[in-house]
Amino acid sequence: MVLKEAVKTTNAPPPMPFFSQAIKCNGMVYCSGSVGMDPRSMKLVEGSVGDRAEQCLKNLAAVLEAAGSR
């Protein structure tokens, strides 16, 4: 039997309704798309594309940490 588990963290922006930040399945973590949004203000990070990309990677790191990845 395949066990799937939704991953949720408040350290990254919430997903749209009916979606998950990530799914854990058979020892793998499948992350959904992410944007350069600050999870506290819920606004896109101001600045360059690089600034938004950096925030996007921080958000993905928070989701992976919540999933138990290191």
Backbone as CSV, one residue per row, in Angstrom:
resi,resn,N_x,N_y,N_z,CA_x,CA_y,CA_z,C_x,C_y,C_z
1,MET,0.831,-1.179,0.000,0.000,0.000,0.000,0.876,1.243,0.000
2,VAL,0.568,2.198,-0.864,1.320,3.437,-0.968,0.750,4.450,0.025
3,LEU,1.622,4.960,0.893,1.198,5.959,1.864,1.642,7.337,1.394
4,LYS,0.695,8.240,1.296,0.981,9.624,0.914,0.658,10.517,2.100
5,GLU,1.514,11.494,2.311,1.318,12.419,3.426,1.557,13.841,2.939
6,ALA,0.610,14.726,3.170,0.773,16.132,2.812,1.723,16.798,3.800
7,VAL,2.552,17.691,3.306,3.492,18.446,4.130,2.955,19.861,4.263
8,LYS,2.949,20.380,5.496,2.485,21.746,5.740,3.431,22.437,6.704
9,THR,3.721,23.700,6.419,4.499,24.522,7.336,4.037,25.966,7.217
10,THR,4.093,26.677,8.324,3.753,28.099,8.298,4.971,28.946,7.927
11,ASN,6.138,28.294,7.753,7.368,29.002,7.391,7.501,29.203,5.893
12,ALA,6.475,28.850,5.141,6.422,29.068,3.698,4.992,29.465,3.363
13,PRO,4.798,30.174,2.257,3.436,30.578,1.900,2.524,29.363,1.738
14,PRO,1.265,29.495,2.135,0.343,28.367,1.997,0.015,28.113,0.521
15,PRO,-0.337,26.888,0.190,-0.706,26.585,-1.189,-2.125,27.075,-1.475
16,MET,-2.470,27.081,-2.732,-3.841,27.408,-3.110,-4.752,26.279,-2.613
17,PRO,-6.040,26.542,-2.493,-6.958,25.486,-2.024,-6.835,24.210,-2.854
18,PHE,-6.964,23.091,-2.196,-6.902,21.757,-2.800,-5.489,21.351,-3.225
19,PHE,-4.468,22.114,-2.851,-3.082,21.768,-3.155,-2.309,21.598,-1.856
20,SER,-1.096,21.091,-1.944,-0.207,20.928,-0.795,1.120,21.602,-1.099
21,GLN,1.848,21.965,-0.058,3.188,22.505,-0.265,4.114,21.407,-0.781
22,ALA,3.872,20.195,-0.342,4.636,19.026,-0.789,3.874,17.773,-0.376
23,ILE,4.266,16.663,-0.981,3.710,15.347,-0.648,4.881,14.406,-0.377
24,LYS,4.784,13.670,0.738,5.762,12.613,1.018,5.142,11.290,0.579
25,CYS,5.905,10.512,-0.187,5.399,9.229,-0.676,6.572,8.281,-0.888
26,ASN,6.541,7.142,-0.217,7.579,6.115,-0.361,8.991,6.665,-0.191
27,GLY,9.192,7.490,0.811,10.523,8.008,1.105,10.972,9.165,0.234
28,MET,10.112,9.636,-0.653,10.445,10.765,-1.529,9.582,11.960,-1.130
29,VAL,10.088,13.160,-1.408,9.331,14.387,-1.161,9.135,15.080,-2.507
30,TYR,7.886,15.315,-2.852,7.535,15.973,-4.107,7.030,17.375,-3.766
31,CYS,7.840,18.392,-4.093,7.483,19.776,-3.782,6.702,20.389,-4.935
32,SER,5.733,21.216,-4.572,4.977,21.925,-5.596,5.700,23.221,-5.941
33,GLY,5.158,23.946,-6.881,5.767,25.203,-7.292,5.833,26.194,-6.140
34,SER,6.747,27.107,-6.239,6.928,28.088,-5.184,7.218,29.443,-5.821
35,VAL,6.872,30.492,-5.111,7.145,31.844,-5.576,7.924,32.589,-4.502
36,GLY,8.480,33.725,-4.872,9.281,34.520,-3.946,8.431,35.378,-3.035
37,MET,7.537,34.737,-2.297,6.621,35.442,-1.403,7.085,35.273,0.041
38,ASP,7.064,36.372,0.782,7.404,36.321,2.201,6.221,35.708,2.944
39,PRO,6.433,34.598,3.676,5.314,33.940,4.350,4.694,34.762,5.486
40,ARG,5.427,35.750,6.008,4.884,36.566,7.088,3.975,37.683,6.545
41,SER,4.421,38.356,5.497,3.627,39.461,4.946,2.674,39.010,3.843
42,MET,2.922,37.807,3.286,2.141,37.265,2.170,2.209,38.174,0.941
43,LYS,3.350,38.859,0.774,3.584,39.712,-0.389,4.854,39.267,-1.077
44,LEU,4.891,39.455,-2.411,6.115,39.154,-3.142,7.244,40.025,-2.615
45,VAL,8.425,39.454,-2.533,9.597,40.187,-2.076,9.917,41.267,-3.108
46,GLU,10.171,42.462,-2.628,10.538,43.548,-3.532,11.997,43.416,-3.918
47,GLY,12.334,43.943,-5.075,13.716,43.914,-5.524,13.847,43.201,-6.855
48,SER,14.981,42.585,-7.039,15.320,41.951,-8.312,14.771,40.529,-8.410
49,VAL,14.939,39.978,-9.573,14.588,38.565,-9.779,15.410,37.702,-8.833
50,GLY,16.648,38.072,-8.614,17.511,37.333,-7.698,16.981,37.342,-6.277
51,ASP,16.431,38.482,-5.846,15.856,38.583,-4.502,14.660,37.650,-4.353
52,ARG,13.822,37.588,-5.395,12.657,36.700,-5.350,13.074,35.236,-5.438
53,ALA,14.099,34.954,-6.228,14.598,33.578,-6.328,15.160,33.121,-4.982
54,GLU,15.864,34.019,-4.296,16.411,33.688,-2.976,15.287,33.360,-1.991
55,GLN,14.209,34.146,-2.000,13.080,33.881,-1.110,12.402,32.576,-1.486
56,CYS,12.288,32.313,-2.772,11.693,31.059,-3.242,12.471,29.865,-2.694
57,LEU,13.789,29.940,-2.733,14.616,28.845,-2.220,14.488,28.722,-0.699
58,LYS,14.341,29.834,0.002,14.107,29.779,1.448,12.781,29.081,1.739
59,ASN,11.754,29.391,0.939,10.451,28.761,1.121,10.540,27.256,0.872
60,LEU,11.239,26.871,-0.191,11.396,25.440,-0.477,12.188,24.740,0.630
61,ALA,13.199,25.411,1.162,13.980,24.833,2.265,13.086,24.603,3.484
62,ALA,12.175,25.545,3.764,11.268,25.389,4.907,10.326,24.208,4.698
63,VAL,9.842,24.029,3.484,8.957,22.901,3.188,9.728,21.588,3.310
64,LEU,10.931,21.540,2.769,11.738,20.312,2.875,12.082,19.980,4.324
65,GLU,12.369,21.006,5.119,12.641,20.770,6.537,11.400,20.222,7.232
66,ALA,10.227,20.775,6.919,8.983,20.280,7.509,8.713,18.834,7.109
67,ALA,9.221,18.443,5.932,9.041,17.065,5.457,10.043,16.104,6.078
68,GLY,11.020,16.652,6.815,12.019,15.786,7.449,13.272,15.595,6.613
69,SER,13.406,16.349,5.533,14.623,16.272,4.707,15.711,17.136,5.328
70,ARG,16.931,16.736,5.086,18.071,17.544,5.564,19.132,17.552,4.530
